[in-house]
């Protein structure tokens, strides 16, 4: 504390406070003066002085840093030990309902398991080494009870359960399995599935198709795209027998319908998208082939496509007339002939005469046609021929897929062409008929024109009103863009001028009145850049005085010392006027040193 007191005020300034010369202050008078000065201080000054003296004594004790370092080391070691003994908590369950959360906390308290709740209160945390054990123990108690229930519901069927209860349990299990499958999607936080399965009927007219309603709760900031919605729709439709795709309805947590309803003309969202894609692709091809001819923006086209989305399947069997019989294929051929012969024999009335035995022949047997002679002659000859030819039959099976283009209609408008004359004047002239014919043919080739299906192309040449620039012949410094830039620069200059005016007229005088310059007496003691000790003498002046004492004559040194003493005395008086508490503290330190 002695060194600190001497650094604050030198002995010369210390003596100057009492108004006596150096060496004229006795110990008793110094104590009395110090006691009188201390008597005038308030309670605050006394407490501050006691604190300073306590800090001085602590500084003077050489063991204080060692004690402080040991205490700090012990505190750090104790903190690290306690931190290493603290358990590492991990999530046991999250996204629980209030009922399940209370039941789980009660079970943890009963088992004397430490737990914590997350900051948002949506998760229960337990020590990491007990997470799996507690999950198994809570599962044995049926916790948590909320959540979807799958086909494990069918494991514990009661004996004698009714058919209605069995059907309800099956429907609940199927809904739970669908909910688990939908929740496996990364963007879905939770899901609810409601199935409407009608009773089966033996009558076809009374048969109804099942339907489903799905509510998805998405994570914040995430959405389901069209492909994911279609995938969920087909998944639910495939999981329930005889459920059509259009019978599935999907909503989000905000009540927005995600499944697109069927449009008024019978087209769904995918069919409309396909139609727009065909129109856009055709339009891009037409614009790409016309842009090099007329420049970008000088030719516009619109395409209207008539798409057949009906699925047609046709089977026909046609029988045509036979053509040339000689070229026809023979399946089978059959011919037959029959000849009948007449024979002459005994004739007449049967009786004794006709039944007599023949007489011996007196002439050859074939001599004549007598009564006893025999002769035969052909009576009729018949021939039949049957030829079977193959039938001319055509069997045709036609399966037409969806998306067939029925008709394309294209409308193209072409701007007038720019012509620059010898004087540099720009004028717009119409396109010639030959070039328009070429443009029409190019458009037909680009769109895939087919006259059999009724495609149409219409090309019109007309001047674009938006293409006329009234400022085309103006100089650059008079264009609207440059005029707008001039206005913007003038606005900024005006704002800057107003700001400078307000600063120099109002702000700067107010700052001068609020913060007046320092007094010349205090400012003259030392410059701001020159270091100064608390005794009032700049460091450079002190060093210069010492050098003069050592090197120069004693007369100059004495004059410098006298000047220095007067300056120290004036500086100490100024300090005593401005802050008497500091002076009282210094005086008390002197008294303590003299004791």
Buried (B, 14 or more C-beta within 10 A) or exposed (E): BEEEBBEBBBEBBBBBBBEBEEEEBEEEEBBEBBEEBBEEBEEEBEEBBEEBBEEBEEEEEEEEEEEEEEEEEEEEEEEEEEEEEEEEBBEBBEEBEEEBBEBBBEBBEEEEBEBEEEEEEEBBBBBEEBBEEBBEBBEEEEBBEEBBBBEEBEEEEEEEEEEEEEEEBBBBBBBBBBBBBBBEBEEBBBBBBEBBBEEEEEEEEEEEEBBBBBBBEBEEEEEBEEEBBBBBBEBBBEBBEEBEEBBBBBBBEEEEEBBBEEEEEEBBBEBBEBBEEBBEEBBEBBBEBBEEBBEEEBBBBEBEBBBBBEEEEEEEEEEEEEEEEEEBEEEEEEEEEEEEEEEEEEEEEEEEEEEEEEEEEEEEEEEEEEEEBEEEEEEEEEEEEEEEEEEEEEEEEEEEEEEEBEBBBBBBBBBBBEEEEEEEEEEEEBBEEEBBEBBBEBBBEBBEBEEEEEBEBEBEBEEBEEEEEEEEEEEEEEEEEEEEEEEEEEEEEEEEEEEEEEEEEEEEEEEEEEEEEEEEEEEEBBEEEEEBBBBBBBEEBBEEBEEBBEEEEEEEBEEBBEEBBEBBBBBBBBBBEEEBEBBBBBBBBBBBEEE
